[in-house]
Amino acid sequence: MNIQEHDREHDRPEPGIDARRWQAQERARRGEPDADVGDLRIARALRDAPRAALPPEFAAQVAALARARREASTLLEQRLLRGLGVAFALSAAGVVAWYGRGWAADLALVLPGGRDALGWCAAAALCLLANWGMVGLRRRPSAVG
């Protein structure tokens, strides 16, 4: 492929791109005298860009830095979510302690079996909480290594 064929290939804009703007930038890239001054300046800067002397393993270092930041961000997010969960649990416990007596009496009237059913519901709720707590403890990384 020679230069003229290459230029003709780049002269065709992609769908969804402003054709006039595309052509103006292509004229500047080729260095035509009627090109926009700003586009000419950008084209010249791109042609004459200094070569960056990146250190060896630059990409690996950047990837490691990004991974470390993501892990730190994830750790912070997890701690914030745990704090929010604790605050929610404490506020829910406070609401239940404040208003719970009336709820328990009303619930005992509605449930088939009355107060006995209320006791079994409380036992089932405690079992669920214990199960969730055990799952949370198993997921937590151990400090002993």
N, CA, C and O of each residue as an XYZ file, in Angstrom:
580
protein
N       0.860     -1.177      0.000
C       0.000      0.000      0.000
C       0.901      1.232      0.000
O       1.774      1.369      0.857
N       0.684      2.129     -0.967
C       1.494      3.335     -1.018
C       0.830      4.442     -0.180
O      -0.249      4.247      0.378
N       1.486      5.589     -0.104
C       1.021      6.681      0.772
C      -0.320      7.236      0.310
O      -1.181      7.538      1.137
N      -0.512      7.376     -1.030
C      -1.785      7.918     -1.505
C      -2.953      6.994     -1.135
O      -4.013      7.463     -0.720
N      -2.751      5.681     -1.288
C      -3.816      4.750     -0.907
C      -4.089      4.823      0.585
O      -5.239      4.775      1.022
N      -3.021      4.939      1.358
C      -3.173      5.049      2.811
C      -3.943      6.313      3.177
O      -4.827      6.276      4.033
N      -3.610      7.443      2.523
C      -4.298      8.700      2.791
C      -5.771      8.614      2.388
O      -6.642      9.096      3.112
N      -6.050      7.999      1.228
C      -7.445      7.869      0.802
C      -8.236      7.014      1.790
O      -9.410      7.276      2.053
N      -7.586      6.004      2.325
C      -8.269      5.143      3.302
C      -8.619      5.928      4.560
O      -9.693      5.743      5.132
N      -7.718      6.802      4.989
C      -7.968      7.599      6.193
C      -8.873      8.788      5.934
O      -9.380      9.389      6.881
N      -9.089      9.146      4.664
C      -9.959     10.265      4.334
C     -11.433      9.922      4.510
O     -12.269     10.825      4.551
N     -11.768      8.644      4.615
C     -13.162      8.234      4.789
C     -13.494      8.188      6.277
O     -12.906      7.387      7.004
N     -14.412      9.018      6.748
C     -14.738      9.011      8.179
C     -15.567      7.788      8.571
O     -16.279      7.203      7.754
N     -15.451      7.432      9.825
C     -16.256      6.353     10.385
C     -17.694      6.834     10.539
O     -17.925      8.037     10.662
N     -18.661      5.924     10.534
C     -20.060      6.340     10.756
C     -20.210      7.012     12.127
O     -19.620      6.571     13.113
N     -20.992      8.062     12.172
C     -21.229      8.773     13.430
C     -20.225      9.880     13.707
O     -20.317     10.546     14.738
N     -19.260     10.092     12.801
C     -18.253     11.138     12.980
C     -18.560     12.260     12.001
O     -18.913     12.005     10.850
N     -18.427     13.498     12.455
C     -18.684     14.662     11.611
C     -17.691     14.670     10.447
O     -16.486     14.805     10.656
N     -18.196     14.528      9.231
C     -17.351     14.401      8.038
C     -16.533     15.669      7.784
O     -15.369     15.585      7.393
N     -17.128     16.832      8.000
C     -16.382     18.082      7.758
C     -15.221     18.214      8.726
O     -14.121     18.610      8.340
N     -15.466     17.883      9.975
C     -14.396     17.970     10.987
C     -13.289     16.959     10.671
O     -12.101     17.254     10.807
N     -13.701     15.780     10.254
C     -12.753     14.727      9.881
C     -11.854     15.215      8.744
O     -10.634     15.061      8.797
N     -12.459     15.794      7.733
C     -11.691     16.266      6.581
C     -10.738     17.395      6.984
O      -9.606     17.456      6.504
N     -11.196     18.282      7.861
C     -10.331     19.376      8.320
C      -9.116     18.825      9.065
O      -8.003     19.321      8.892
N      -9.323     17.820      9.876
C      -8.195     17.231     10.612
C      -7.257     16.484      9.669
O      -6.042     16.492      9.869
N      -7.808     15.845      8.649
C      -6.972     15.142      7.675
C      -6.131     16.141      6.861
O      -4.967     15.867      6.567
N      -6.711     17.296      6.496
C      -5.939     18.319      5.783
C      -4.781     18.802      6.651
O      -3.675     19.022      6.158
N      -5.041     18.965      7.942
C      -3.979     19.402      8.848
C      -2.918     18.316      8.995
O      -1.726     18.615      9.078
N      -3.347     17.063      9.026
C      -2.383     15.960      9.154
C      -1.450     15.921      7.947
O      -0.260     15.639      8.084
N      -1.998     16.205      6.763
C      -1.179     16.206      5.547
C      -0.388     17.508      5.400
O       0.492     17.598      4.544
N      -0.690     18.522      6.227
C       0.042     19.783      6.175
C      -0.398     20.706      5.059
O       0.392     21.528      4.595
N      -1.634     20.591      4.618
C      -2.131     21.441      3.544
C      -2.249     22.879      4.038
O      -2.594     23.100      5.199
N      -1.970     23.866      3.178
C      -1.955     25.275      3.598
C      -3.325     25.809      4.013
O      -3.386     26.739      4.818
N      -4.422     25.261      3.498
C      -5.743     25.785      3.850
C      -6.313     25.132      5.124
O      -7.482     25.336      5.450
N      -5.507     24.362      5.830
C      -5.975     23.681      7.039
C      -6.103     24.677      8.196
O      -5.472     25.734      8.204
N      -6.918     24.316      9.144
C      -7.140     25.130     10.337
C      -5.839     25.250     11.131
O      -5.101     24.276     11.276
N      -5.561     26.467     11.652
C      -4.315     26.716     12.373
C      -4.214     25.825     13.616
O      -3.146     25.286     13.906
N      -5.321     25.669     14.347
C      -5.295     24.828     15.543
C      -5.045     23.369     15.210
O      -4.298     22.686     15.910
N      -5.674     22.886     14.131
C      -5.448     21.504     13.710
C      -4.012     21.303     13.239
O      -3.412     20.259     13.497
N      -3.450     22.314     12.539
C      -2.051     22.220     12.113
C      -1.122     22.128     13.320
O      -0.173     21.345     13.325
N      -1.399     22.924     14.329
C      -0.573     22.913     15.536
C      -0.626     21.543     16.215
O       0.397     21.022     16.661
N      -1.813     20.973     16.288
C      -1.960     19.650     16.910
C      -1.239     18.587     16.077
O      -0.544     17.734     16.629
N      -1.400     18.635     14.762
C      -0.734     17.665     13.885
C       0.784     17.772     14.007
O       1.474     16.754     14.052
N       1.309     18.999     14.059
C       2.755     19.198     14.201
C       3.240     18.666     15.557
O       4.298     18.043     15.639
N       2.469     18.912     16.605
C       2.856     18.419     17.930
C       2.858     16.894     17.971
O       3.714     16.289     18.615
N       1.905     16.279     17.289
C       1.863     14.817     17.262
C       3.020     14.233     16.454
O       3.569     13.192     16.814
N       3.390     14.905     15.359
C       4.519     14.425     14.550
C       5.834     14.589     15.289
O       6.707     13.725     15.209
N       5.979     15.700     16.012
C       7.249     16.021     16.661
C       7.248     15.677     18.146
O       8.043     16.232     18.904
N       6.389     14.791     18.568
C       6.317     14.436     19.994
C       7.624     13.793     20.431
O       8.158     12.929     19.736
N       8.143     14.215     21.590
C       9.403     13.616     22.064
C       9.180     12.144     22.427
O       8.114     11.757     22.906
N      10.186     11.363     22.190
C      10.121      9.944     22.543
C      10.264      9.810     24.052
O      11.180     10.369     24.657
N       9.365      9.077     24.636
C       9.413      8.867     26.080
C      10.304      7.665     26.364
O      10.134      6.596     25.777
N      11.234      7.852     27.253
C      12.124      6.759     27.646
C      11.530      6.099     28.893
O      11.906      6.417     30.022
N      10.622      5.201     28.670
C       9.981      4.516     29.785
C      10.903      3.443     30.337
O      11.612      2.778     29.581
N      10.895      3.274     31.651
C      11.759      2.250     32.241
C      11.272      0.851     31.869
O      10.107      0.664     31.518
N      12.167     -0.121     31.948
C      11.734     -1.494     31.685
C      10.657     -1.902     32.690
O      10.653     -1.437     33.830
N       9.764     -2.755     32.267
C       8.666     -3.239     33.121
C       7.719     -2.113     33.542
O       7.069     -2.209     34.583
N       7.638     -1.041     32.734
C       6.761      0.077     33.076
C       5.300     -0.361     33.157
O       4.594     -0.006     34.101
N       4.854     -1.122     32.178
C       3.456     -1.568     32.152
C       3.151     -2.447     33.361
O       2.078     -2.330     33.952
N       4.072     -3.319     33.732
C       3.860     -4.192     34.896
C       3.785     -3.363     36.177
O       2.984     -3.664     37.062
N       4.611     -2.326     36.283
C       4.585     -1.461     37.462
C       3.268     -0.700     37.565
O       2.692     -0.581     38.646
N       2.797     -0.184     36.425
C       1.529      0.548     36.415
C       0.379     -0.391     36.761
O      -0.524     -0.020     37.511
N       0.410     -1.598     36.220
C      -0.638     -2.578     36.527
C      -0.629     -2.947     38.008
O      -1.687     -3.065     38.625
N       0.558     -3.128     38.578
C       0.654     -3.453     40.005
C       0.132     -2.300     40.859
O      -0.549     -2.526     41.860
N       0.447     -1.073     40.467
C      -0.046      0.095     41.197
C      -1.569      0.185     41.119
O      -2.230      0.467     42.119
N      -2.121     -0.053     39.936
C      -3.580     -0.020     39.779
C      -4.234     -1.120     40.604
O      -5.274     -0.897     41.223
N      -3.634     -2.303     40.616
C      -4.182     -3.411     41.403
C      -4.151     -3.076     42.898
O      -5.116     -3.346     43.613
N      -3.049     -2.491     43.371
C      -2.933     -2.139     44.788
C      -3.966     -1.080     45.173
O      -4.565     -1.155     46.246
N      -4.170     -0.100     44.305
C      -5.174      0.934     44.596
C      -6.579      0.356     44.616
O      -7.405      0.736     45.445
N      -6.848     -0.585     43.678
C      -8.166     -1.207     43.641
C      -8.401     -2.018     44.918
O      -9.491     -1.980     45.488
N      -7.377     -2.749     45.365
C      -7.525     -3.541     46.581
C      -7.717     -2.650     47.800
O      -8.514     -2.969     48.682
N      -6.994     -1.538     47.856
C      -7.158     -0.610     48.974
C      -8.551     -0.001     48.954
O      -9.185      0.154     49.998
N      -9.022      0.342     47.769
C     -10.363      0.901     47.637
C     -11.409     -0.121     48.054
O     -12.379      0.214     48.733
N     -11.205     -1.385     47.640
C     -12.140     -2.445     47.997
C     -12.145     -2.663     49.505
O     -13.205     -2.850     50.102
N     -10.965     -2.640     50.122
C     -10.878     -2.822     51.569
C     -11.601     -1.697     52.298
O     -12.331     -1.947     53.258
N     -11.403     -0.458     51.848
C     -12.099      0.671     52.458
C     -13.604      0.523     52.298
O     -14.361      0.760     53.240
N     -14.038      0.131     51.103
C     -15.468     -0.044     50.862
C     -16.045     -1.132     51.762
O     -17.142     -0.975     52.298
N     -15.320     -2.226     51.931
C     -15.792     -3.298     52.802
C     -15.917     -2.814     54.245
O     -16.896     -3.123     54.925
N     -14.942     -2.068     54.702
C     -14.994     -1.558     56.086
C     -16.151     -0.579     56.262
O     -16.845     -0.612     57.278
N     -16.360      0.289     55.276
C     -17.478      1.225     55.360
C     -18.817      0.486     55.363
O     -19.729      0.852     56.104
N     -18.935     -0.559     54.529
C     -20.174     -1.335     54.505
C     -20.403     -2.068     55.820
O     -21.535     -2.149     56.297
N     -19.340     -2.598     56.405
C     -19.484     -3.253     57.711
C     -19.934     -2.252     58.771
O     -20.808     -2.545     59.588
N     -19.325     -1.068     58.746
C     -19.720     -0.034     59.701
C     -21.174      0.361     59.519
O     -21.899      0.548     60.496
N     -21.598      0.488     58.277
C     -22.988      0.807     57.988
C     -23.913     -0.307     58.461
O     -24.986     -0.042     59.003
N     -23.498     -1.545     58.257
C     -24.296     -2.691     58.724
C     -24.426     -2.718     60.231
O     -25.503     -2.996     60.759
N     -23.332     -2.429     60.934
C     -23.379     -2.389     62.398
C     -24.291     -1.262     62.861
O     -25.096     -1.448     63.774
N     -24.169     -0.095     62.237
C     -25.035      1.027     62.614
C     -26.505      0.684     62.364
O     -27.365      1.014     63.180
N     -26.795      0.026     61.241
C     -28.158     -0.374     60.950
C     -28.652     -1.391     61.978
O     -29.778     -1.285     62.464
N     -27.818     -2.374     62.310
C     -28.220     -3.400     63.273
C     -28.486     -2.775     64.649
O     -29.451     -3.132     65.324
N     -27.629     -1.850     65.050
C     -27.839     -1.198     66.353
C     -29.109     -0.359     66.352
O     -29.860     -0.367     67.327
N     -29.351      0.360     65.271
C     -30.570      1.170     65.219
C     -31.804      0.273     65.157
O     -32.824      0.589     65.770
N     -31.728     -0.843     64.427
C     -32.852     -1.784     64.393
C     -33.102     -2.387     65.770
O     -34.250     -2.552     66.181
N     -32.029     -2.714     66.478
C     -32.182     -3.253     67.831
C     -32.815     -2.212     68.758
O     -33.645     -2.544     69.605
N     -32.417     -0.961     68.589
C     -33.014      0.097     69.404
C     -34.497      0.275     69.114
O     -35.291      0.457     70.037
N     -34.873      0.226     67.855
C     -36.286      0.354     67.484
C     -37.088     -0.812     68.033
O     -38.187     -0.625     68.555
N     -36.538     -2.019     67.916
C     -37.242     -3.196     68.433
C     -37.368     -3.108     69.945
O     -38.413     -3.445     70.500
N     -36.309     -2.656     70.620
C     -36.369     -2.532     72.084
C     -37.396     -1.475     72.496
O     -38.091     -1.647     73.498
N     -37.496     -0.395     71.739
C     -38.403      0.691     72.100
C     -39.865      0.341     71.805
O     -40.746      0.546     72.639
N     -40.103     -0.189     70.606
C     -41.474     -0.449     70.174
C     -41.846     -1.933     70.176
O     -42.993     -2.266     69.876
N     -40.933     -2.820     70.497
C     -41.120     -4.252     70.327
C     -42.224     -4.872     71.151
O     -42.854     -5.832     70.706
N     -42.477     -4.357     72.333
C     -43.499     -4.973     73.193
C     -44.871     -4.922     72.528
O     -45.617     -5.900     72.560
N     -45.194     -3.808     71.940
C     -46.475     -3.681     71.258
C     -46.545     -4.568     70.027
O     -47.591     -5.149     69.737
N     -45.447     -4.676     69.308
C     -45.406     -5.525     68.130
C     -45.576     -6.989     68.508
O     -46.301     -7.734     67.848
N     -44.895     -7.394     69.584
C     -44.966     -8.797     69.994
C     -46.390     -9.175     70.373
O     -46.864    -10.256     70.020
N     -47.068     -8.297     71.082
C     -48.443     -8.594     71.484
C     -49.353     -8.659     70.260
O     -50.194     -9.552     70.160
N     -49.192     -7.724     69.333
C     -50.015     -7.731     68.116
C     -49.701     -8.955     67.244
O     -50.605     -9.553     66.661
N     -48.447     -9.312     67.160
C     -48.058    -10.466     66.360
C     -48.579    -11.760     66.967
O     -48.970    -12.675     66.243
N     -48.586    -11.839     68.290
C     -49.104    -13.038     68.961
C     -50.598    -13.207     68.685
O     -51.086    -14.335     68.605
N     -51.326    -12.104     68.541
C     -52.750    -12.198     68.225
C     -52.991    -12.687     66.801
O     -53.977    -13.379     66.545
N     -52.100    -12.336     65.867
C     -52.288    -12.662     64.456
C     -51.826    -14.088     64.141
O     -52.463    -14.784     63.351
N     -50.729    -14.521     64.750
C     -50.155    -15.833     64.429
C     -51.052    -16.968     64.910
O     -51.602    -16.903     66.009
N     -51.202    -18.006     64.093
C     -51.926    -19.181     64.580
C     -51.061    -19.876     65.634
O     -49.911    -20.216     65.356
N     -51.572    -20.082     66.782
C     -50.800    -20.681     67.859
C     -50.460    -19.673     68.943
O     -49.972    -20.049     70.009
N     -50.711    -18.402     68.685
C     -50.547    -17.366     69.705
C     -49.111    -17.189     70.170
O     -48.183    -17.115     69.364
N     -48.942    -17.121     71.506
C     -47.631    -16.856     72.100
C     -46.633    -17.975     71.815
O     -45.439    -17.711     71.675
N     -47.101    -19.220     71.728
C     -46.182    -20.325     71.427
C     -45.559    -20.139     70.046
O     -44.361    -20.362     69.871
N     -46.364    -19.733     69.069
C     -45.853    -19.500     67.711
C     -44.871    -18.341     67.714
O     -43.896    -18.358     66.963
N     -45.109    -17.338     68.543
C     -44.210    -16.194     68.625
C     -42.840    -16.640     69.129
O     -41.815    -16.164     68.643
N     -42.818    -17.533     70.082
C     -41.547    -18.067     70.590
C     -40.790    -18.822     69.508
O     -39.572    -18.685     69.392
N     -41.511    -19.631     68.703
C     -40.864    -20.378     67.631
C     -40.348    -19.441     66.535
O     -39.289    -19.687     65.957
N     -41.085    -18.380     66.252
C     -40.609    -17.388     65.263
C     -39.325    -16.725     65.736
O     -38.402    -16.511     64.951
N     -39.271    -16.401     67.025
C     -38.063    -15.794     67.581
C     -36.894    -16.775     67.513
O     -35.769    -16.386     67.197
N     -37.161    -18.053     67.809
C     -36.098    -19.063     67.740
C     -35.590    -19.204     66.301
O     -34.383    -19.296     66.080
N     -36.506    -19.221     65.320
C     -36.098    -19.316     63.917
C     -35.272    -18.104     63.498
O     -34.281    -18.251     62.782
N     -35.666    -16.908     63.936
C     -34.905    -15.697     63.609
C     -33.504    -15.764     64.213
O     -32.534    -15.375     63.563
N     -33.390    -16.250     65.439
C     -32.071    -16.388     66.069
C     -31.212    -17.413     65.329
O     -30.006    -17.215     65.178
N     -31.824    -18.506     64.867
C     -31.077    -19.501     64.089
C     -30.556    -18.897     62.785
O     -29.414    -19.147     62.399
N     -31.376    -18.112     62.114
C     -30.934    -17.456     60.884
C     -29.781    -16.493     61.147
O     -28.805    -16.463     60.398
N     -29.896    -15.721     62.198
C     -28.815    -14.786     62.544
C     -27.531    -15.535     62.868
O     -26.451    -15.120     62.449
N     -27.636    -16.633     63.608
C     -26.448    -17.418     63.936
C     -25.825    -18.007     62.677
O     -24.602    -18.028     62.538
N     -26.662    -18.486     61.757
C     -26.161    -19.041     60.504
C     -25.422    -17.976     59.698
O     -24.316    -18.219     59.215
N     -26.026    -16.802     59.551
C     -25.374    -15.717     58.820
C     -24.068    -15.307     59.491
O     -23.083    -15.005     58.816
N     -24.065    -15.299     60.813
C     -22.842    -14.957     61.538
C     -21.734    -15.960     61.290
O     -20.577    -15.574     61.119
N     -22.069    -17.248     61.266
C     -21.064    -18.286     61.013
C     -20.522    -18.187     59.585
O     -19.323    -18.357     59.364
N     -21.394    -17.916     58.626
C     -20.948    -17.753     57.230
C     -19.993    -16.565     57.144
O     -18.968    -16.637     56.466
N     -20.328    -15.477     57.829
C     -19.460    -14.303     57.828
C     -18.104    -14.591     58.458
O     -17.081    -14.091     57.990
N     -18.092    -15.390     59.512
C     -16.822    -15.731     60.154
C     -15.978    -16.647     59.265
O     -14.753    -16.534     59.255
N     -16.614    -17.545     58.525
C     -15.866    -18.430     57.625
C     -15.263    -17.664     56.467
O     -14.170    -18.001     56.013
N     -15.942    -16.649     55.979
C     -15.431    -15.853     54.855
C     -14.278    -14.963     55.266
O     -13.428    -14.631     54.441
N     -14.237    -14.581     56.501
C     -13.205    -13.665     56.988
C     -11.851    -14.343     56.950
O     -11.714    -15.469     57.427
N     -10.834    -13.674     56.385
C      -9.498    -14.296     56.349
C      -8.939    -14.438     57.753
O      -9.122    -13.565     58.601
N      -8.263    -15.535     57.982
C      -7.723    -15.770     59.323
C      -6.461    -14.958     59.524
O      -5.680    -14.774     58.591
N      -6.259    -14.472     60.739
C      -5.088    -13.672     61.069
C      -3.877    -14.560     61.356
O      -2.734    -14.104     61.304
N      -4.138    -15.821     61.656
C      -3.044    -16.753     61.946
C      -2.507    -17.270     60.627
O      -3.265    -17.785     59.805
N      -1.203    -17.139     60.415
C      -0.678    -17.548     59.128
C       0.354    -18.548     59.300
O       0.925    -19.022     58.318
